[in-house]
Amino acid sequence: MQASAGLTIRDALDIEAEGFAELAKTSEARALISLFLGDQLLKKKAKTFRKSAEPVKKAAVLGAGIMGGGVAYQSAYKKIPIAMKDISSSQLDLGMSEASSILQRRVDRGRMESRKMAETLTRITPSLSYDSLKEADLVVEAVVELETVKRQVYQETEEVIAEDAVLASNTSTISITKLAEGLKNPERFCGMHFFNPVHRMPLVEVIRARQSSEETIARTVAFAADLGKSPVVVNDCPGFLVNRVLFPYFAGFAGLIEAGVDFERIDKVMQKFGWPMGPAWLLDVVGIDTSHHAGGVLAEGYPDRMSNEKANIITHMFENGRFGKKNDKGFYIHTTDKKGKPRKERDPEMDSLLEQCYGQKEKSQITDQEIIERMMLPMLMESSRCLEDEIVESPAEVDMALIFGLGFPPFRGGIFRWADEEGLERLASASEKYVELSQLYKPTEQILGMVSKGEVFHPIGG
Ligand SMILES: NC(=O)c1ccc[n+]([C@@H]2O[C@H](COP(=O)([O-])OP(=O)(O)OC[C@H]3O[C@@H](n4cnc5c(N)ncnc54)[C@H](O)[C@@H]3O)[C@@H](O)[C@H]2O)c1
């Protein structure tokens, strides 16, 4: 702008064209093109599924907690009436007031009329009775993460819902295939994994159990798309796709802490890399208790590389009742500033906790580049294993899932696009160096094969 100010329009346009040509050659431009194409791919797939699915005209959600309330809001906002069933009337009130405060914020910002807000809220029918589920074409289950409770709820639900209604679980950690066992209609069951907060996070993982029919998957994908979300279909496995690749990243984090790298420094480096929050901050937000539980499920699922028998800061914090932001005991003390923006500062208690866990540590000499590699390579290798195991169909879907579900830096285009830009050969040999730390770094057969053939994950568009 400075260069063109004072020039004629013609000369100014020449400068703009030169600048554009330069930008168009950058890795950021390639990543953003990739993002656009990935988004188109998800939309195209959803459209294909929609052709073979009965649309969801009425929905229901079991559980009015953080997730159930979010699903009810999103459905009502997208004009699909939804019944919200819980066992506690105070939870129903909480679910309704959460939906109402999200809507109120829209009204306050001038993005919605008050009349529309009231109209939206009337589309949610809070209820303590199973009768409210009778007319639903699809029921999302979002009750507490306890298999016994879920099974009991399914039994009661199947007694009332229509023969052809779909039942979809929002579980984060329980096998969908296992949950389907014992159902009256296992083929009409699948996973529908939303991300928190539901109204903001675009991704929905639709999880295909061994028993799920294609019609079930199609209806669930179409419903997710009608909710304005971006569905990615994955086959059932511990952690599904997103958590399966997120926990190796957390393992990289725990390894760095063990090596004496300060968690605040890791957060800064990863935020500079482009993540909206660093791993310590993210763990605080997700909840150390939740992460500890999910980490246990993954350790059981992939004992060769995810077992967490070693001293581990996440386990140590959990055992000391530090659950993160939810109980004001995390890596950080979280507050908000006058404008309501989140603020955080290091919790001084963490220093003694780290010492208890790992003993006194020398200040580490590890470089920022090594921090990035030790965090990102386990995520890359696990993502590649997901392709090898046919958990997900394409590299583009993995990239989109990580951007939409985890906030992977969009300007890097996703884990595989990042790997292509960095060079698979360099990353494979860098990863090899860390194998002695953990098998999570072991380059996959897929990546080694691609290196030997000179292939990349995203060949089209350079
Ligand atoms: N919180 C997250 O970030 C997140 C993200 C993705 C998935 N999930 C999954 O979503 C589910 C719900 O999690 P949440 O965080 O919303 O939990 P929550 O504790 O906020 O809400 C659970 C709700 O279920 C209700 N409930 C318990 N038993 C019930 C029953 N028999 N019938 C009907 N309602 C019952 C409770 O009263 C409560 O309102 C879990 O399976 C969890 O793993 C959570």
The ligand as an SDF file (V2000), in Angstrom:
LIG
                    3D

 44 48  0  0  0  0  0  0  0  0999 V2000
  -17.0030  -32.3550   27.4050 N   0  0  0  0  0  0  0  0  0  0  0  0
  -16.3100  -32.5730   26.2950 C   0  0  0  0  0  0  0  0  0  0  0  0
  -15.3870  -31.8330   25.9630 O   0  0  0  0  0  0  0  0  0  0  0  0
  -16.7000  -33.7130   25.3920 C   0  0  0  0  0  0  0  0  0  0  0  0
  -16.2880  -33.6890   24.0520 C   0  0  0  0  0  0  0  0  0  0  0  0
  -16.6890  -34.7260   23.1950 C   0  0  0  0  0  0  0  0  0  0  0  0
  -17.4520  -35.7590   23.7010 C   0  0  0  0  0  0  0  0  0  0  0  0
  -17.8290  -35.7700   25.0270 N   0  0  0  0  0  0  0  0  0  0  0  0
  -18.6650  -36.8850   25.4780 C   0  0  0  0  0  0  0  0  0  0  0  0
  -20.0070  -36.4170   25.5880 O   0  0  0  0  0  0  0  0  0  0  0  0
  -20.6820  -37.1150   26.6470 C   0  0  0  0  0  0  0  0  0  0  0  0
  -21.2370  -36.1240   27.6240 C   0  0  0  0  0  0  0  0  0  0  0  0
  -20.1980  -35.3370   28.1480 O   0  0  0  0  0  0  0  0  0  0  0  0
  -20.4590  -33.9390   28.8780 P   0  0  0  0  0  0  0  0  0  0  0  0
  -19.1250  -33.3050   28.9970 O   0  0  0  0  0  0  0  0  0  0  0  0
  -21.5430  -33.2130   28.1950 O   0  0  0  0  0  0  0  0  0  0  0  0
  -20.9350  -34.4410   30.3140 O   0  0  0  0  0  0  0  0  0  0  0  0
  -21.7880  -33.6690   31.4220 P   0  0  0  0  0  0  0  0  0  0  0  0
  -21.4190  -34.2990   32.7030 O   0  0  0  0  0  0  0  0  0  0  0  0
  -21.6700  -32.2030   31.2470 O   0  0  0  0  0  0  0  0  0  0  0  0
  -23.2900  -34.0710   31.0560 O   0  0  0  0  0  0  0  0  0  0  0  0
  -23.7970  -35.3630   31.1860 C   0  0  0  0  0  0  0  0  0  0  0  0
  -25.2880  -35.2470   31.3350 C   0  0  0  0  0  0  0  0  0  0  0  0
  -25.8600  -36.5510   31.2800 O   0  0  0  0  0  0  0  0  0  0  0  0
  -26.9350  -36.5750   32.1910 C   0  0  0  0  0  0  0  0  0  0  0  0
  -27.3020  -37.9500   32.4790 N   0  0  0  0  0  0  0  0  0  0  0  0
  -26.7080  -38.8260   33.2930 C   0  0  0  0  0  0  0  0  0  0  0  0
  -27.3800  -40.0050   33.2760 N   0  0  0  0  0  0  0  0  0  0  0  0
  -28.4080  -39.8470   32.4040 C   0  0  0  0  0  0  0  0  0  0  0  0
  -29.4470  -40.6930   31.9560 C   0  0  0  0  0  0  0  0  0  0  0  0
  -29.5550  -41.9360   32.4030 N   0  0  0  0  0  0  0  0  0  0  0  0
  -30.3210  -40.1940   31.0610 N   0  0  0  0  0  0  0  0  0  0  0  0
  -30.2240  -38.9370   30.6010 C   0  0  0  0  0  0  0  0  0  0  0  0
  -29.2560  -38.0920   31.0020 N   0  0  0  0  0  0  0  0  0  0  0  0
  -28.3550  -38.5460   31.8900 C   0  0  0  0  0  0  0  0  0  0  0  0
  -26.4470  -35.7830   33.3860 C   0  0  0  0  0  0  0  0  0  0  0  0
  -27.5130  -35.3670   34.2200 O   0  0  0  0  0  0  0  0  0  0  0  0
  -25.7460  -34.6310   32.6810 C   0  0  0  0  0  0  0  0  0  0  0  0
  -26.6320  -33.5800   32.4130 O   0  0  0  0  0  0  0  0  0  0  0  0
  -19.6630  -38.0840   27.2300 C   0  0  0  0  0  0  0  0  0  0  0  0
  -19.8210  -39.3240   26.6150 O   0  0  0  0  0  0  0  0  0  0  0  0
  -18.3340  -37.4480   26.8460 C   0  0  0  0  0  0  0  0  0  0  0  0
  -17.2910  -38.3790   26.7520 O   0  0  0  0  0  0  0  0  0  0  0  0
  -17.4760  -34.7640   25.8700 C   0  0  0  0  0  0  0  0  0  0  0  0
  1  2  1  0
  2  3  2  0
  2  4  1  0
  4  5  1  0
  4 44  2  0
  5  6  2  0
  6  7  1  0
  7  8  2  0
  8  9  1  0
  8 44  1  0
  9 10  1  0
  9 42  1  0
 10 11  1  0
 11 12  1  0
 11 40  1  0
 12 13  1  0
 13 14  1  0
 14 15  2  0
 14 16  1  0
 14 17  1  0
 17 18  1  0
 18 19  2  0
 18 20  1  0
 18 21  1  0
 21 22  1  0
 22 23  1  0
 23 24  1  0
 23 38  1  0
 24 25  1  0
 25 26  1  0
 25 36  1  0
 26 27  1  0
 26 35  1  0
 27 28  2  0
 28 29  1  0
 29 30  1  0
 29 35  2  0
 30 31  1  0
 30 32  2  0
 32 33  1  0
 33 34  2  0
 34 35  1  0
 36 37  1  0
 36 38  1  0
 38 39  1  0
 40 41  1  0
 40 42  1  0
 42 43  1  0
M  CHG  2   8   1  16  -1
M  END
$$$$
